[in-house]
């Protein structure tokens, strides 16, 4: 990914370690919104909770007001309306939060045209962990850039919850990226002069609300409650990765994009990080992990392979 992309996405990353893992079984980043409203109404870690961007919460569906008493339609009409509502809800649930629809990406250069991705069809479902594997130069970074709304396809479209992203301004892209997508990088991208809490809070720097309490809560949930004021040089590699994971969850994303999440970690710490990622997915967040590490594929629900820009099920 480009330096610009990494700088922008750094406010969305996440890092982890096996040191001091929290005994709390509640999933990281899945608690209560900054405004105190629980979108899911369910504290089960396996359910979509208030710390994930959950588009299914709609209070208007459950309250019809006094109008319902004033005019009750025939029974068959009620039944049909219920079926329609149920079908609409099922359709919403079936729509993936992030999709590449027949995407091709070409780059023009002095040596001619390079096709980085060719007719790629890909989607990640909420709660699913997908590993993307392939040799260097196969198009994995390009695919991650497109999924992260950091680049545009030459052909095809990128969809968020079924809506094409094309045509949005840079400001709109930035806002939707901050609200919908979390980033985790191999090199952590923590600000060296900031504490763990400050690094986690960084993506909210230009928002009106103070997210310090949420940042503390996320760090406690990834087992770093005793490292809140530590700067990156006072943390191990796995602890840095956990800080970055907490940072990626600060804005309640629907999708977590991980670029070599275990690349700089020993095996034991890598297992700890992957278990953390599985817990995040269990709460309804879709995870896409680009990797060369077989350990990651072992924790994935599905593995796809990119070779010369062509995507196949591995």
C-alpha positions in Angstrom: 0.0 0.0 0.0 1.2 3.6 -0.6 2.6 5.8 2.1 -0.4 8.1 1.8 -2.7 5.1 2.1 -0.8 3.9 5.2 -0.9 7.3 6.7 -4.6 7.7 6.2 -5.4 4.1 7.2 -3.1 4.3 10.3 -5.9 5.9 12.2 -7.9 2.7 11.5 -5.3 0.0 12.3 -5.1 -2.5 15.2 -2.3 -4.5 17.0 -2.2 -7.3 19.5 -0.1 -9.7 21.8 -0.4 -12.7 24.0 0.7 -10.7 27.1 -2.0 -10.3 29.7 -5.0 -11.3 27.6 -8.2 -10.2 29.2 -10.3 -12.8 30.9 -13.3 -10.9 29.7 -15.1 -13.0 27.2 -16.9 -10.0 25.7 -15.7 -9.3 22.2 -13.3 -6.3 21.7 -15.0 -3.3 20.3 -18.5 -4.6 20.8 -20.1 -2.7 23.7 -22.0 0.6 23.7 -21.9 3.6 21.4 -20.4 6.9 22.5 -23.9 8.2 23.0 -24.7 5.3 25.3 -27.2 3.6 23.0 -27.0 -0.1 22.5 -27.8 -0.8 18.9 -28.2 -4.5 19.2 -30.0 -4.8 22.6 -28.0 -8.0 23.1 -24.9 -8.3 25.3 -24.0 -11.7 23.9 -20.5 -11.4 22.4 -21.6 -13.6 19.5 -24.3 -11.1 18.6 -23.9 -7.9 16.7 -23.4 -5.4 19.5 -23.3 -1.6 19.9 -19.5 -1.4 19.2 -20.0 -2.7 15.6 -21.6 -0.6 12.9 -24.9 -2.4 12.9 -27.3 -1.3 10.2 -30.0 -3.7 11.3 -31.1 -1.6 14.3 -34.3 0.2 13.4 -36.6 1.3 16.2 -39.3 2.3 13.8 -40.0 -1.3 12.8 -41.1 -2.2 16.3 -43.4 0.7 17.1 -46.5 1.7 15.2 -48.0 4.1 17.7 -51.7 4.8 18.3 -52.4 4.5 14.5 -52.4 0.7 14.9 -55.4 0.9 17.3 -57.3 3.3 15.0 -57.4 1.1 12.0 -56.6 -2.6 12.0 -56.3 -4.1 8.5 -57.8 -7.5 7.6 -55.9 -10.5 8.9 -54.6 -11.5 5.5 -53.3 -8.0 4.9 -51.4 -8.1 8.2 -50.0 -11.5 7.3 -48.8 -10.3 3.9 -47.3 -7.2 5.4 -45.4 -9.3 8.0 -44.1 -11.5 5.2 -42.9 -8.5 3.3 -41.1 -7.0 6.3 -39.5 -10.4 7.0 -38.3 -10.7 3.4 -36.9 -7.2 3.5 -35.0 -8.0 6.7 -33.7 -11.2 5.2 -32.5 -9.3 2.1 -30.7 -6.7 4.3 -29.0 -9.5 6.3 -27.9 -11.2 3.0 -26.3 -8.0 1.6 -22.5 -8.2 2.3 -21.1 -5.1 4.0 -18.3 -4.9 1.4 -18.1 -6.2 -2.2 -16.0 -6.0 -5.3 -18.3 -6.5 -8.3 -16.5 -7.7 -11.4 -13.6 -5.4 -10.7 -10.6 -4.8 -13.0 -7.7 -2.5 -12.1 -5.2 -1.4 -14.7 -2.1 0.9 -14.3 -0.6 2.8 -17.1 3.2 3.2 -17.1 6.2 3.7 -19.3 6.4 0.0 -19.9 2.7 -0.2 -21.0 -0.5 -1.3 -19.3 -0.3 -3.5 -16.2 -3.5 -5.3 -15.2 -3.3 -5.7 -11.4 -6.8 -7.2 -11.0 -8.9 -8.9 -13.7 -12.7 -9.4 -13.3 -12.5 -10.0 -9.6 -15.8 -10.9 -7.9 -15.4 -10.9 -4.1 -17.5 -10.2 -1.0 -17.1 -10.6 2.7 -20.1 -11.3 4.9 -20.6 -10.0 8.4 -19.0 -12.4 10.9 -16.8 -14.0 8.3 -13.0 -14.2 8.2 -11.6 -14.5 4.7 -7.9 -15.1 4.0 -6.5 -13.8 0.7 -3.3 -15.5 -0.3 -1.1 -15.4 -3.4 2.5 -14.7 -4.4 4.1 -11.3 -4.3 2.9 -9.1 -7.1 -0.3 -11.0 -7.5 -2.6 -8.0 -6.8 -3.3 -8.5 -3.1 -2.3 -5.0 -2.1 -4.3 -3.6 -4.9 -7.3 -5.6 -3.8 -6.9 -4.3 -0.3 -6.6 -0.7 -1.5 -9.9 -1.1 -3.4 -11.7 -2.7 -0.5 -10.4 0.1 1.8 -11.8 2.8 -0.6 -8.2 4.1 -1.1 -8.3 3.6 -4.9 -10.9 3.2 -7.7 -11.3 0.3 -10.1 -10.8 0.8 -13.8 -13.9 -1.3 -14.4 -16.5 -2.7 -12.1 -17.6 -1.3 -8.8 -17.0 -1.3 -5.1 -20.2 -1.6 -3.0 -20.8 -0.8 0.7 -24.0 -2.6 1.9 -25.1 -2.9 -1.7 -24.5 0.7 -2.6 -21.8 1.6 -5.2 -19.1 3.9 -3.8 -18.4 5.5 -7.2 -19.3 9.2 -7.4 -18.6 10.1 -3.8 -16.3 13.0 -3.1 -13.0 12.5 -1.3 -14.6 13.9 1.9 -17.5 11.5 1.7 -15.1 8.6 1.1 -13.0 9.6 4.1 -16.1 9.8 6.3 -17.6 6.5 5.2 -14.1 4.8 5.5 -13.8 6.1 9.0 -17.3 4.9 9.9 -17.3 1.5 8.1 -13.8 0.1 7.8 -11.0 -0.7 10.2 -7.4 -1.3 9.2 -4.7 -3.5 10.7 -1.2 -3.4 9.3 1.9 -5.5 9.6 4.0 -2.6 10.8 1.4 -1.3 13.3 1.7 2.4 12.3 1.5 3.7 15.9 2.5 7.3 16.6 5.7 6.8 18.7 5.1 9.9 20.9 1.6 8.9 21.9 0.5 6.6 24.6 -1.6 3.5 23.9 -4.8 5.3 24.8 -3.9 8.3 22.6 -3.1 6.0 19.7 -6.4 4.2 20.0 -8.3 7.5 20.2 -6.4 9.1 17.3 -9.0 8.3 14.5 -11.6 10.3 16.6 -9.3 13.4 16.9 -11.5 15.5 14.7 -14.9 14.3 16.1 -16.7 16.4 18.7 -17.1 13.6 21.3 -14.4 12.5 23.7 -13.7 8.8 23.0 -11.1 8.3 25.8 -13.4 6.0 27.8 -14.1 3.9 24.8 -10.3 3.7 24.0 -9.6 2.6 27.6 -12.4 0.0 27.3 -11.1 -1.4 24.1 -7.5 -1.7 25.4 -8.8 -3.5 28.5 -10.7 -5.9 26.3 -7.6 -6.8 24.4 -5.7 -7.4 27.6 -3.8 -4.1 27.8 -5.5 -2.4 30.7 -2.2 -2.2 32.5 -0.5 -0.6 29.5 -2.8 2.4 28.9 -0.1 5.1 29.3 2.8 3.2 27.7 4.3 4.5 24.4 5.0 2.1 21.6 8.7 1.8 22.5 7.5 0.4 25.9 5.4 -2.3 24.3 6.3 -5.7 22.7 5.4 -6.4 19.1 2.3 -8.3 20.0 1.2 -5.6 22.4 1.6 -3.0 19.6 -0.5 -5.2 17.4 -3.2 -5.3 20.1 -3.1 -1.5 20.4 -3.6 -1.3 16.6 -6.6 -3.7 16.8 -8.2 -1.6 19.5 -7.6 1.5 17.3 -9.2 -0.2 14.3 -12.4 -0.8 16.4 -12.7 2.7 17.9 -15.2 3.8 15.2 -17.3 0.6 15.3 -16.4 -0.7 11.8 -18.4 -3.2 9.7 -15.3 -4.6 8.1 -11.7 -5.1 9.3 -9.0 -5.2 6.7 -5.8 -6.8 7.9 -2.5 -6.6 5.9 -0.2 -9.4 7.1 -1.5 -9.2 10.7 1.0 -11.8 11.9 3.9 -10.9 9.7 6.0 -9.4 12.5 5.0 -11.7 15.2 6.3 -15.0 16.6 4.0 -18.0 16.3 2.6 -17.9 19.8 1.8 -14.2 19.6 0.4 -14.7 16.2 -2.0 -17.3 17.5 -3.1 -14.8 20.2 -3.8 -12.1 17.6 -5.8 -14.5 15.4 -7.9 -15.6 18.4 -8.6 -11.9 19.0 -9.6 -11.5 15.3 -11.9 -14.6 15.6 -13.7 -13.0 18.6 -14.2 -9.7 16.6 -15.7 -11.7 13.7 -17.9 -13.6 16.1 -19.5 -10.3 17.0 -20.5 -9.7 13.4 -17.6 -7.9 11.9 -16.4 -9.1 8.5 -12.6 -9.7 8.3 -10.4 -9.8 5.2 -6.8 -10.8 5.9 -4.1 -10.6 3.2 -1.4 -13.0 4.2 1.5 -15.3 3.3 1.1 -17.0 6.6 -0.5 -20.5 6.7 -1.4 -19.9 10.3 -3.8 -17.2 9.2 -5.6 -19.5 6.8 -6.1 -22.0 9.6 -8.2 -19.4 11.4 -10.2 -18.3 8.3 -13.7 -19.4 7.4 -12.7 -19.2 3.7 -9.5 -18.8 1.7 -9.2 -17.3 -1.7 -6.1 -17.1 -3.9 -4.9 -14.3 -6.2 -2.6 -15.2 -9.0 -1.7 -12.7 -11.7 -4.7 -10.6 -10.7 -7.2 -13.5 -11.1 -9.1 -14.6 -8.0 -10.0 -18.2 -7.3 -11.2 -20.2 -4.3 -8.1 -21.8 -2.8 
